[in-house]
Each structure stands twice: as structure tokens, then as C-alpha cells.
Amino acid sequence: MKHRRILILAAVLAALLAGLAIAAANGVFPFRQLGKTMRETADASDETRVIAQYGESVFTEKDVNLRLEMNRVTGGDMAEKDTEKEAVEQLAVGRMMLEEAEKRGLTATKEEIAQFLAGQKRAYEESAEVKASLDEYCAGAGMTIEEYWALLEQYAPETVTRQKLKGEILESYRAEHPDASEEDVSAAWNAYEQALLDQHRSEIVWTGK
């Protein structure tokens, strides 16, 4: 049960942090349905079937299916065409980002992690929209808000570390391109992720088990 919920959180966390709560406030994002879909996808997937591995990170059928479902829910029409291979590569890029952040000395500190968690809880307490979104998601996923905070704390070091890397990359890009639009900045980040994947793609081991 705990492992299933960890996977559910891993699949949805990035979207929650990306501001989907704002969309929910406008009545356009069904968080309860998202939680329910993630739970059902996890329950229907085989967490013992290993599809691929990158370094010490193993990606199972369950990990991949959750990623594909999350893409489908949040990514628009193109995400419907995502394949198992693309989902594995997306998961692997997350690990590559952590490695790159460590090389740059950007690993999250205890203070930064504490600030991140405090900020998330403050938003939940002070914003009716955020509270409603998270409560709806938890209800759909079959977890309590206390369980959500516990899992968020578990993933916080990785989340903050990735945020720091992205912040540094984009800060550098904006400094070099002061007139860049938000679309340009987004494209620059996508290009960085693609370059990271191209550099390490050969290190992804496909087991097919």
C-alpha cells in the first residue's frame, strides 16, 4: 500500500507543483479524478516487471504506466501518443537532472528543504483553492492529507534539487537572452533536457522483463 501511494505521489507531484491548483480554482482541472485515475493505474500495473534501468534507478511497469497516464491527463493531445520508451526516458531524465545538480553543487540543503515544505503547507493553509485541490486529489487517491505531507517530505530533497538546477539553467539563459519570451525560455529548457538525455541515453539499460 505504501509503495503504491509513493508511486502515485511521484507521478502527480510535478504537476501539483507546476500550478495546476490555479487551474482547479477556475474549475478546469478535476483533481479528484486525477487521484482516482492514478490509484487505479497503479493497482492495475505490475510493479515487479522491470522495463528499464538507469544507474541504480529501476523503472517498472507501474512507474511507466503512471507516467504515461500523467502525461495523458496533463499534456494535451500529443501526450496521447507517448510510448513506453518515451515514458522511461522522461523518468530517466529526472535521475540525470539529480546527477547534474550534484556535479554543480546544487544538492538541496536541509534549510532549503524545510523552506520548501513550509511553503507548501502555508499555501495549503492560506489558499482555499490549493486546499480544495489537494483535498480532492487525496480523496481520489485514497490517502489522507497527513500521508500526503509525509510523502511530500520524502520526495522534497529530489524536488528541490531539480528546481535548483532548472533555476540555474534558466537564469543563465535569461542573462544571455534578455529579450527572450516565456516561449523561448520554455524551449530552452526543453532543449537542455533533450541534450541531457542524448548525452546519457546509452546508459539506459532495457531489460524487457
N, C-alpha and C positions, 0 to 999 in steps of 0.2 A: 504493500500500500504506500509506504513512504517513498519507495523508488519511483512508483508510478507518478506520484504527485511532484516529485523533483523534476521529472521529465516534462510534466505539464507546465510547471513554472518556467523551466528553461525555454520552452517553446514560446511562451507568451510574454516573458519579461521584457524583451527588447521592444515589443510593440507597446506595452504599457508605458514604458519609459519614453517612448518616442512621441507621446502626446495624444494617443487615441482617446484618452479620457476627455479631451476637448471635444472630439467628435461625438462621443457619447452624450456630452452635455447638450448637444444640438439634436439629439435623437437619431443619429445616423449610424451608430455602431452598437450592435447587440452583444454586450459583454457576457450576459448570462448564457447566451447561445454559444459564444466562443468557448467559455469554460466547459460547457456540456460537450461540445464537439471535441475539444482536446482530451477530455476524460474518456469519451467513447473511442476515440482513435487510439489512445494508449491501451485501453482494455482489449482492443481487437488486434493489437500488434504483438509480435513475438520479440520479447526483449532478450532472448537467448541467441537469436540468429544474428551473427556478426556480418555486416556488409562490407565494412572497410575499417582501416585503422590508420591514424596519423600519429607517429610517435607513440606515446603511451595512451593516447585517446582512442577509444574503441567506439564505433558508430554502429548501433544495432538497427534492426528493422523498426523498432519502436521510435528511436531517435529520428530516423529518416522520415517516417510517416508523419510524425508530429511536425517536423519542419515543413514538409510538403503541405500539410493542412494549414499551418500558419501562413504560408505563402499564399495559399488559395484564398484565405479569409481576408488578408490584409493587402495583398499585392495586385489586385485587379485582374484583368483578363489574361495578361501574359503569364501570370503565375499558374494558371490552369495548365500550362504546357510544361511546367517544371518536371524534370525527370529525377529518378533516384540518384543518378550520378550528380546532377546539379545540387541536390539537397546535401549530399555528402560533402561536396566541395564547399558549400556555404558553411557547413558545420566545421570543416577543417580550417577555413579562413579564420574563424573565431579563435581557434587554437594558435594559428600563425600570428594573429594580432597580439596575443599574450606573449609569445616568444619575442616578437619585435619590440614590444613595450619594455620587456625585461632588459633587452640589449641596450635600450635607450635610457635605462634608469628610471622608467616611468611606473614601476610597480606601485600599486596603491598603498599608501601608508595607513596605519591604524586610525590616525586622525581624519584622513580623507574618507575612509570607510564609515567612520562614526558620523561625519557630517552628511554623507550621502543618505544613510539610514534615517538620521534625524529629519532631513529634508523631506524624505518620502512620507514619514509618519506625520510630519507637520502639514503636508499637503492634504493628507487623508483627514486630519482633524479639522483643518480650516476651510477646506473646499467641499461644499456639498456635492459638487459634480464628481470630484475624484472619489469621495467616499462612496457615492452611489455606484460608480463604475467598478470599483474594487469589490464592493459587497456583492454586486451582481455576478462578477466573474467567479468569486469564491463559491457562491451558491451553485453556479453551473458546474464548477469543477469538483464540488463535493468536499470542500475544505473550509475550515474556519479562518477568520482573519488572523488569528494568532498563529495558525500554521503557515499562513502566507508570509507573515513577518519573519518567522523562523527560517523559511526557505529563502526569503529575500536576503536575509543576513548571510546565509551560506553562500549565495552567489554574488554578494556585494563586492568582494575583492576582485573577481574577474570583471564584473560590470564596470567598476570604477577604473580599473586599469585600462580597459578598452576605451572608455570615454576619454581618458587622458591621452592615449595615443592618437585618437581621432582629433582631439582638440589641438594637439601639437601639429599634426599634419595640415589641418585646415588653417591654422594660424599662419603657418609658413606660406601656404598657398595664397592667402589673402594679402600677406605682406608683399608678395611678388606680383600679385594681380589686384591692385587696389580698386579697380573698376569692375571687378568680377560680379556677375549676378548670382543670385542664390542657385539658379540652374547650373551655372558654371562651377560653383563650389560643390554642388552635389555630384556633378560629372567628374570633378577632380577626385573626389573621394572614391567613387566607383572605379576610376582608373587605378587608384592606389591599391584597392582591394584586388583588382584583377592582376596587377603586377605582382602582388604578394603571392597570389595563387599560382601564377605562371612560374615564379621562382621555386616554389616548393611542391608543385603538382606531382612530380616524380616520386615524392616521399610518401604519397598516399598509397597504401597497400590495399588492394581489393581482394578480399577473401572469398566472397560469394558463398559463405557458409549459411 
